[in-house]
């Protein structure tokens, strides 16, 4: 698992570049996969219908790579407080799907924790600030908060590239 499904600088140095993608499909435990699956279940169909299969796959996998690289870069920068094992999970890719959709429809209502209604732009801004604060203050050490931010930003970047017809 560690050699093939966790993104880390050690795996990249060993030539296992595929871990940048395979880490997007591995999860730490059942709660991790359930939470990611729950979010993916509600967000992916709308974005898939807009982008089509190839575009959605490009968003998901491309953002997974960006997310993995962001996490690795942050752990290399902040070695004193970072978790050395690397990261895994679909969160970065799912955050990209969320931020892409929020760019398309910023006033759409999202339900925080499935309960609290808020506009999509506020939701994305809130998770960006929360993960940024967590990364800078070394909170949630087991969570790749930099990877989350990388995913959010790559979804926004993908939207801008689509809007400018670069992709």
Residue frames as qw, qx, qy, qz and C-alpha x, y, z in Angstrom:
[[0.000, 0.888, 0.460, 0.000, 0.00, 0.00, 0.00],
 [0.305, -0.819, 0.077, 0.480, 2.69, 2.50, 1.05],
 [0.399, -0.283, 0.569, 0.661, 4.76, 1.88, -2.10],
 [0.164, 0.248, 0.746, 0.595, 1.93, 2.01, -4.63],
 [0.139, -0.711, -0.616, -0.311, -1.05, 3.96, -3.25],
 [0.360, -0.830, -0.210, 0.370, 0.40, 6.77, -1.11],
 [0.466, 0.774, -0.018, 0.428, 1.86, 9.93, -2.67],
 [0.584, -0.754, 0.088, 0.287, 5.13, 10.93, -1.07],
 [0.211, 0.862, -0.438, -0.140, 8.48, 12.37, -2.03],
 [0.462, -0.384, 0.797, 0.061, 10.05, 8.98, -1.18],
 [0.710, 0.363, 0.603, -0.011, 7.85, 7.27, -3.77],
 [0.479, 0.872, -0.023, -0.099, 8.67, 9.90, -6.39],
 [0.100, -0.769, 0.622, 0.104, 12.39, 9.58, -5.68],
 [0.547, -0.147, 0.823, 0.040, 12.05, 5.80, -6.08],
 [0.094, 0.125, -0.705, -0.691, 10.45, 6.32, -9.52],
 [0.045, 0.444, 0.893, -0.056, 6.93, 5.40, -8.45],
 [0.088, 0.018, -0.122, -0.989, 5.30, 8.39, -10.17],
 [0.372, -0.346, -0.721, -0.470, 1.98, 6.52, -10.52],
 [0.309, -0.422, -0.706, 0.477, 1.35, 7.06, -6.82],
 [0.071, 0.127, 0.029, -0.989, 0.35, 10.65, -7.73],
 [0.534, -0.082, -0.437, -0.720, -2.76, 9.10, -9.32],
 [0.583, -0.194, -0.789, -0.030, -3.27, 5.87, -7.38],
 [0.161, -0.114, -0.614, 0.764, -3.30, 7.77, -4.09],
 [0.380, -0.037, -0.074, -0.921, -6.59, 9.31, -5.28],
 [0.736, -0.123, -0.500, -0.440, -8.25, 5.92, -4.92],
 [0.565, -0.105, -0.730, 0.369, -6.84, 4.74, -1.59],
 [0.402, -0.717, -0.039, -0.567, -8.28, 5.69, 1.78],
 [0.001, -0.455, 0.725, -0.517, -7.15, 5.46, 5.37],
 [0.170, 0.119, 0.896, -0.392, -10.27, 3.83, 6.80],
 [0.088, 0.513, 0.828, 0.210, -13.96, 3.22, 6.21],
 [0.021, -0.819, -0.369, 0.439, -15.03, 6.66, 7.49],
 [0.143, -0.515, 0.376, 0.757, -12.63, 8.32, 5.07],
 [0.062, 0.080, 0.807, 0.582, -14.02, 6.49, 2.06],
 [0.013, 0.647, 0.759, -0.066, -17.63, 6.94, 3.23],
 [0.043, -0.773, -0.166, 0.611, -17.26, 10.70, 3.63],
 [0.058, -0.388, 0.544, 0.742, -15.51, 11.06, 0.27],
 [0.068, 0.248, 0.900, 0.353, -18.05, 8.75, -1.37],
 [0.042, 0.717, 0.616, -0.323, -20.97, 10.68, 0.09],
 [0.014, 0.716, -0.093, -0.692, -19.64, 13.96, -1.29],
 [0.075, -0.221, 0.752, 0.616, -18.74, 12.40, -4.64],
 [0.161, 0.426, 0.888, 0.058, -22.22, 10.85, -4.95],
 [0.118, 0.824, 0.445, -0.330, -23.89, 14.25, -4.77],
 [0.016, -0.787, 0.215, 0.578, -21.38, 16.37, -6.69],
 [0.329, -0.246, 0.751, 0.517, -20.00, 14.19, -9.49],
 [0.420, 0.499, 0.744, 0.148, -23.17, 13.60, -11.57],
 [0.195, 0.927, 0.198, -0.252, -23.76, 17.31, -12.22],
 [0.118, -0.753, 0.479, 0.434, -20.13, 17.96, -13.21],
 [0.443, -0.032, 0.839, 0.315, -20.01, 14.76, -15.28],
 [0.426, 0.680, 0.597, 0.016, -23.09, 15.87, -17.23],
 [0.118, 0.948, -0.056, -0.291, -21.43, 19.23, -17.95],
 [0.130, -0.706, 0.620, 0.318, -17.94, 18.00, -18.86],
 [0.862, 0.317, -0.329, -0.222, -18.67, 14.58, -20.31],
 [0.961, -0.244, -0.019, 0.132, -16.65, 11.46, -19.52],
 [0.726, 0.302, -0.107, 0.608, -13.28, 12.59, -20.88],
 [0.015, 0.701, -0.128, 0.701, -13.48, 16.09, -19.40],
 [0.712, -0.628, 0.060, -0.308, -14.56, 14.75, -16.02],
 [0.945, -0.112, -0.051, 0.303, -11.74, 12.21, -16.00],
 [0.494, 0.507, -0.127, 0.695, -9.29, 15.01, -16.89],
 [0.306, -0.729, 0.126, -0.599, -10.59, 17.12, -14.01],
 [0.869, -0.473, 0.028, -0.145, -10.58, 14.25, -11.51],
 [0.914, -0.027, -0.014, 0.404, -7.18, 12.74, -12.35],
 [0.404, 0.596, -0.087, 0.689, -5.46, 16.03, -13.19],
 [0.367, -0.747, 0.138, -0.537, -6.61, 17.52, -9.91],
 [0.928, -0.371, -0.011, 0.042, -5.56, 14.38, -8.10],
 [0.766, 0.230, -0.092, 0.594, -2.03, 14.87, -9.43],
 [0.072, 0.678, -0.110, 0.723, -2.02, 18.58, -8.52],
 [0.675, -0.649, 0.024, -0.351, -3.38, 17.73, -5.08],
 [0.943, -0.185, -0.062, 0.271, -0.72, 15.07, -4.52],
 [0.582, 0.387, -0.102, 0.708, 2.07, 17.42, -5.64],
 [0.205, -0.743, 0.065, -0.634, 0.74, 20.21, -3.40],
 [0.827, -0.547, 0.005, -0.128, 0.77, 17.87, -0.42],
 [0.877, 0.021, -0.056, 0.477, 4.29, 16.67, -1.17],
 [0.329, 0.590, -0.078, 0.733, 5.53, 20.24, -1.66],
 [0.436, -0.748, 0.067, -0.495, 3.99, 21.36, 1.65],
 [0.911, -0.405, 0.002, 0.080, 5.42, 18.40, 3.56],
 [0.755, 0.221, -0.060, 0.615, 8.87, 19.11, 2.08],
 [0.078, 0.686, -0.057, 0.722, 8.56, 22.80, 2.99],
 [0.509, -0.602, 0.236, -0.568, 7.24, 22.24, 6.51],
 [0.660, 0.161, -0.728, 0.095, 9.28, 19.19, 7.51],
 [0.023, 0.234, -0.689, 0.686, 9.26, 19.99, 11.21],
 [0.485, 0.072, 0.487, -0.723, 5.49, 19.54, 11.53],
 [0.667, 0.262, -0.384, -0.583, 4.51, 17.35, 8.61],
 [0.886, -0.087, 0.417, -0.181, 3.42, 13.76, 8.60],
 [0.112, -0.559, 0.713, 0.409, 6.24, 11.84, 6.88],
 [0.554, 0.118, 0.824, 0.017, 4.17, 8.96, 5.51],
 [0.001, 0.069, 0.628, 0.775, 2.57, 10.82, 2.58],
 [0.464, 0.215, 0.322, -0.797, -1.07, 11.13, 1.69],
 [0.013, 0.172, 0.927, 0.334, -3.92, 9.22, 0.15],
 [0.206, 0.561, 0.661, -0.453, -7.58, 9.68, -0.60],
 [0.297, 0.542, 0.591, 0.519, -9.86, 11.23, -3.15],
 [0.150, -0.787, -0.379, 0.463, -10.37, 14.45, -1.21],
 [0.173, -0.463, 0.290, 0.820, -8.22, 16.64, -3.48],
 [0.029, 0.155, 0.764, 0.626, -10.01, 15.40, -6.59],
 [0.122, -0.668, -0.734, -0.004, -13.41, 15.76, -4.95],
 [0.173, -0.700, -0.180, 0.669, -12.56, 19.27, -3.76],
 [0.107, -0.203, 0.507, 0.831, -11.71, 20.08, -7.39],
 [0.054, -0.442, -0.812, -0.377, -15.12, 18.82, -8.51],
 [0.191, -0.753, -0.536, 0.331, -16.77, 20.96, -5.83],
 [0.172, -0.606, 0.059, 0.775, -14.82, 24.11, -6.69],
 [0.094, 0.049, 0.677, 0.728, -15.37, 23.61, -10.43],
 [0.109, -0.610, -0.760, -0.199, -19.11, 23.35, -9.84],
 [0.233, -0.743, -0.350, 0.521, -19.05, 26.36, -7.51],
 [0.165, -0.332, 0.326, 0.870, -17.43, 28.40, -10.27],
 [0.028, -0.278, -0.762, -0.584, -20.18, 27.37, -12.68],
 [0.402, -0.652, -0.492, -0.415, -23.03, 28.06, -10.27],
 [0.270, 0.240, -0.542, 0.759, -21.75, 30.16, -7.35],
 [0.418, -0.238, 0.248, -0.841, -25.19, 30.84, -5.86],
 [0.729, -0.131, -0.626, -0.244, -26.29, 27.21, -5.84],
 [0.592, -0.610, 0.304, -0.430, -27.14, 26.10, -2.31],
 [0.549, 0.208, -0.783, 0.205, -24.79, 23.58, -0.72],
 [0.729, -0.610, -0.101, -0.294, -25.67, 21.93, 2.56],
 [0.138, 0.586, -0.694, 0.394, -22.80, 21.98, 5.03],
 [0.166, -0.128, 0.912, -0.353, -22.82, 18.64, 6.87],
 [0.129, -0.329, -0.873, -0.336, -26.02, 17.94, 4.93],
 [0.190, -0.676, -0.643, 0.306, -27.87, 20.47, 7.12],
 [0.132, -0.712, -0.102, 0.682, -26.68, 24.10, 6.98],
 [0.583, 0.680, 0.369, 0.248, -27.59, 25.82, 3.67],
 [0.236, -0.737, 0.187, 0.606, -25.04, 28.16, 2.14],
 [0.613, 0.747, -0.128, -0.225, -24.12, 29.42, -1.33],
 [0.945, 0.170, -0.008, 0.281, -21.50, 27.38, -3.17],
 [0.394, 0.698, -0.249, 0.544, -19.02, 30.28, -3.27],
 [0.417, -0.708, 0.346, -0.453, -19.19, 30.64, 0.53],
 [0.967, -0.204, 0.147, -0.041, -18.76, 26.89, 1.04],
 [0.825, 0.369, -0.089, 0.419, -15.64, 26.75, -1.14],
 [0.105, 0.757, -0.284, 0.579, -14.22, 29.90, 0.46],
 [0.670, -0.601, 0.251, -0.355, -14.88, 28.45, 3.90],
 [0.977, -0.113, 0.114, 0.141, -13.15, 25.12, 3.26],
 [0.609, 0.582, -0.168, 0.512, -10.24, 26.96, 1.62],
 [0.143, -0.753, 0.320, -0.558, -9.80, 29.16, 4.70],
 [0.838, -0.448, 0.213, -0.228, -10.27, 26.26, 7.12],
 [0.955, 0.103, 0.028, 0.276, -7.72, 24.03, 5.37],
 [0.420, 0.683, -0.209, 0.560, -5.30, 26.95, 4.92],
 [0.401, -0.722, 0.311, -0.471, -5.54, 27.81, 8.61],
 [0.947, -0.268, 0.164, -0.066, -5.13, 24.14, 9.53],
 [0.841, 0.354, -0.094, 0.398, -2.02, 23.80, 7.37],
 [0.223, 0.715, -0.263, 0.608, -0.38, 26.96, 8.67],
 [0.445, -0.602, 0.391, -0.535, -1.15, 26.17, 12.32],
 [0.228, 0.284, -0.928, 0.078, -0.31, 22.48, 12.13],
 [0.638, 0.001, 0.479, -0.603, -3.81, 21.32, 13.02],
 [0.902, 0.281, 0.167, -0.282, -5.22, 18.03, 11.73],
 [0.178, -0.637, 0.702, 0.266, -1.78, 16.45, 11.26],
 [0.509, 0.052, 0.851, 0.116, -3.27, 13.30, 9.73],
 [0.509, 0.737, 0.434, -0.101, -5.08, 15.27, 7.02],
 [0.506, 0.058, 0.349, 0.787, -3.36, 16.52, 3.87],
 [0.106, 0.821, 0.352, -0.436, -4.77, 20.04, 4.12],
 [0.040, -0.574, 0.437, 0.692, -2.31, 21.31, 1.49],
 [0.145, 0.100, 0.896, 0.407, -3.62, 18.60, -0.84],
 [0.148, 0.700, 0.669, -0.201, -7.15, 19.85, -0.20],
 [0.047, 0.797, -0.026, -0.601, -6.09, 23.37, -1.14],
 [0.125, -0.316, 0.722, 0.602, -4.33, 22.05, -4.24],
 [0.181, 0.382, 0.888, 0.179, -7.54, 20.29, -5.24],
 [0.118, 0.810, 0.429, -0.382, -9.68, 23.38, -4.71],
 [0.003, -0.720, 0.281, 0.634, -7.32, 25.55, -6.71],
 [0.169, -0.122, 0.832, 0.514, -7.00, 23.02, -9.53],
 [0.221, 0.586, 0.780, -0.008, -10.79, 22.89, -9.87],
 [0.097, 0.871, 0.142, -0.459, -10.88, 26.67, -10.15],
 [0.132, -0.537, 0.585, 0.594, -7.97, 26.55, -12.62],
 [0.271, 0.196, 0.891, 0.307, -9.77, 23.90, -14.68],
 [0.215, 0.782, 0.545, -0.210, -12.86, 26.12, -14.78],
 [0.018, 0.820, -0.170, -0.546, -10.81, 29.12, -15.94],
 [0.212, -0.289, 0.777, 0.517, -9.05, 27.01, -18.59],
 [0.274, 0.461, 0.832, 0.142, -12.42, 25.78, -19.87],
 [0.125, 0.862, 0.337, -0.359, -13.83, 29.29, -19.83],
 [0.008, 0.769, -0.372, -0.520, -10.84, 30.64, -21.82],
 [0.890, 0.422, -0.010, -0.171, -11.05, 27.60, -24.12],
 [0.005, 0.689, -0.724, -0.011, -7.52, 26.50, -23.24],
 [0.303, -0.104, 0.943, -0.092, -8.78, 22.96, -22.52]]
